[in-house]
Amino acid sequence: MLGRMLSHYEILEKLGEGGMGVVWRARDTRLNRIVAIKTLPADKLADEGRKRRFIHEAQAASALNHPNIVTIHEIASEDGTDFLVMEYVDGKTLGQLIPRRGMRLDELLRYAIQTADGLAKAHAAGIVHRDLKPGNIMVTGEGRVKLLDFGLAKLTEPVQPDEDSRTRTIQPDTEDGAIVGTAAYMSPEQAESKPVDARSDIFSFGAVLYEMATGTRAFQGDSKLSTLSAVLRENPKPPSQIVADVPRELERIIARCLRKDPARRFQAMPDLKVALEELKEESDSGTAEMAAGKAAAPASRTRSKMLLTVAAIVVLAAGGAAWLLLHPAAKPLPPMRSVPLTTYAGSELHPTFSPDGSQVAFQWNGEKQDNWDIYVKLVEGGAPLRLTTNPDVDRSPAWSPDGRQIAFIRNAGLYSISPLGGTERKLTEVHAHGPSWTPDSQWLLFSSAQNDDTLHSIFRLSMSTGELLKVTSPPPQTNPGDGDLDSAVSPDGQTLAFTRWVGTVGDIYVQPLAGGPARRLTKGSQQLGGLTWINNREIVFCRGVFGVGSTWRVASDGKSEPEPVPGVLDGARDPAIAYPPKGPVRLAYARSVSDYNIWRMEIAIEAGGHVRNVTEPAAVIASTRADISPQFSQDGKRIAFASDRDGFREIWVSASDGSNPVQLTTLKSQRCGTPNWSPDGRQIVFDSLSSGNNDIWIVGSEGGSPKRITTEPSDDARPSWSHDGRWIYFRSDRSGSQQIWKMPSSEPYKPAVQVTRNGGFEAKDSMDGKLLYYVKASPGLWSMPVEGGDETPLDQPVMAGNWAVAENGVYYLDLRHRLPDGGVPIQCFSFATRKPVQVGVVHKVQSGSTPNFAVTQDGRWIAWAQIDHQDSDLMLIENFR
């Protein structure tokens, strides 16, 4: 091959060789640049199915534009030679750089953080490396990390692996050693040929960190089988027993990465990256604690500097010792960091502290995830005590300030129970939400609506007399379900904080507990996930509970903007504060991890109304983050969707089979959502909080700068394009209640016109443009002539976000009538028969108005978003301030 031309690439030098092929240094004669070319053996690609899989993986990897990932320029074939063209990296592998006794801490963290950053980017795009090891991590002469071989590991997985081939991700160039080396970095689930996700890479990364810290592999044996046995059954020796000056926190990070159970590892690479960055901050400041109990010196300190420091101390000791005794230096406060408070199987939610902060009560669906009950555990550890055993759902515990009882909700009632267990007591029979106590434990506050047609308000219940008083009065709205929800009373008992919801927008309000006007502290928040008082002056609250969530603090006087709380992980909700008599303030919260993916299936409605599944449901848009709100283009060839895979909820587009995903927006706001195609497929309309207000935006379907088209100080959301392309329908509260409005779809954008008068939450017109179908906040489908006229109820239990209009009818998820096995029927309300017919069933879809359903115009393809994995653990910050 030397000196040969491969397409327009001149082969200059052989760089390496393995079972997957040969890597060459080459010159791109067209662009006059040096590249790396990997030629792939013909026997590896003889099977067309495996070749297609390889091409698909290589295409996916080529989309990873990140400074810590080697760029793939091209995949091609010439004269029977299949080859891959990549960025040329002039450097050494991490395996070549790791010393016998491990790396210096500053060097280790510099490379590890870059590696984590690159992996986080890949995982956000739905790509799992599957072969992470020191040999696949390159380091340039300038210290830049480059990850290699994305997308190649899957190629080498045989269709029916035998015991030996299961140990391979790259074919060995010798019988021993290379196989063992690869096996030494496998996760247990990969070694057992089980399905893997991003947490498999986290295990492999832990094995790499272990080797970087100690110079020794975490798992090794005399043969490949003994190495795999160690991966599956053994825990490596703590790094500090090999290298004495390993920081305690690094040891903890490595141990958590290497847990056999994926559910007990770090659940996402960004969290692991944050942990490493915080350790770097401690190391740079000299406050990192060694596993042996000493503080680490700053990494930049050299031996000569240490000797000079010792000499200076000797000279100044006599005069300085007395001064130091009289004026001790303030110890630097450690950074706020979240650590697991619970790591049980299933989901733990709604933590609430005992008054002394030593215990926490919470709701948990149990080891088998079969029933929600109330539990109590010591913060310092130990097994939880189960307080309730009723087969109904017990939720939202609230520990009274006097420590005597824990209030909780069960069905249509408020109950209390002793923290030690025993008999429950029913306090009142109401549909309650978010209980909380006054500081004197004399009143219990909660949110409730008197019936389905009224708004939620905050009430308080007297523990001595049973008296029930209404505390808040939300402004009149036409949408049942809106109003005031979560509540918390300030420590001095004077001020009530609560969330007020109007449509999909919720904000934090405060008002005197004794009564008085409410004052708004935040603007245009969404997906609020609880609040609590830090002191009499500040409130901490969570917003965004779909994995992109963050935690904020805001002054109760409303004179400053909310500020983010450091140390809290994404997906936070249900914050709780404790003030132990001794020790620092504690903050606990639930951290929810939900993996939303978009599924698709093809159906056919045959003569006589018989429905046939042409294809089985399959996930077409999947990542480790939330992929939601699918919408087909009018030709059915593309899907627009919302995803937070880059850390923010943005608008994306892919082919209808999920291939070639492209991010359209980078507004980096709290949320972008509800994408909808223009009839010609050239533009996408969506709503976003990027301006600080919920507004309607437009972006080109091929990219470009998004343009905001509504500017009213109102909640404008859920846009859809009319089928003639002239109008954009959307929901707005600018008239004082939630109604359907429309505005011209082209510039100059003329003022919007109100369409409905009796309520409306989401609208879509018919294919012929004659009728407008819309859903009111209370479940139900309505229609009216597009040109105006009387509205007609269609008596279909359609909920916002879960329906679509096709040529033959209105399709919807019948969330009100789940099947005995929990499945949700897909109904088609036929325009011809005026009756619904069931056309399919989906599972794992949860109730809610978040858009998650789409149908092609011909009714052939159905897409929906579902939760494929969800759990929640309680997290703790010990030194909150």
ABEGO torsion letter per residue (X at the ends): XBGBBBEABBBABBABBBAAEBBBBBBBAAAGBBBBBBBBBAAAAABAAAAAAAAAAAAAAAABBBAABBBBABBBBBGGBBBBBBBBBBBBBAAAABBAAEBBAAAAAAAAAAAAAAAAAAAAAGBBAGABBAAABBBBAAGBBBBBGBGAAAAABBABBBAAAAABABBBABABGAAAAAAAABBAAAAAGBBBBAAAAAAAAAAAAAAAAAGBBABBBABAAAAAAAAAABBBBBAAAABAABBAAAAAAAAAAABABAAABBABAAAAAAAAAAAAAAAAAGABBBAAGBBBBBAABBAAAAAAAAAAAAAAAAAAAAAAAABBBBBBBBBBBBBBABABBEBBBGBBBBAAGABBBBBBAEAAGABBBBBBBBAAEEBBBBABABABBBBGBBBBAAGABBBBBBEBBBBBBBAAEEBBBBABBBBBBGBBBBAAGABBBBBBBABAABBBBBBBBBAAAGBBBBABBBBBBABBGBEBBBBBBBAAGABBBBBBBBEABBBBBBBBAAEEBBBBABBGBBGBAEBBBABAABBBBBBGAAGABBBBBBBAAGABBBBBBBGBBBGBBGBBBBBBABEBBBBBBBBBBBBBBBBBBBBBBBBGGBBBBABBBBBABBBABBBBGBBBBAAGABBBBBBAAAGBBBBBBBBAAGBGBBBABAAGBABBBGBBBBAAGABBBBBBAAAGBBBBBBBBAAEEBBBBABABBBBBBGBBBBAAGABBBBBBAAAGBBBBBBBBABOBBBBBBBABAAEBABBBBBAAGABBBBBBABBEBBBBBAAEEBBBBAGBBBBBGABBBBAAEBBBBBAABBBAAGBBBBBBBBAAAGBBBBAEBBBGBBBEABBABBBBAAGABBBBBBBABBBBBBBBBAABX
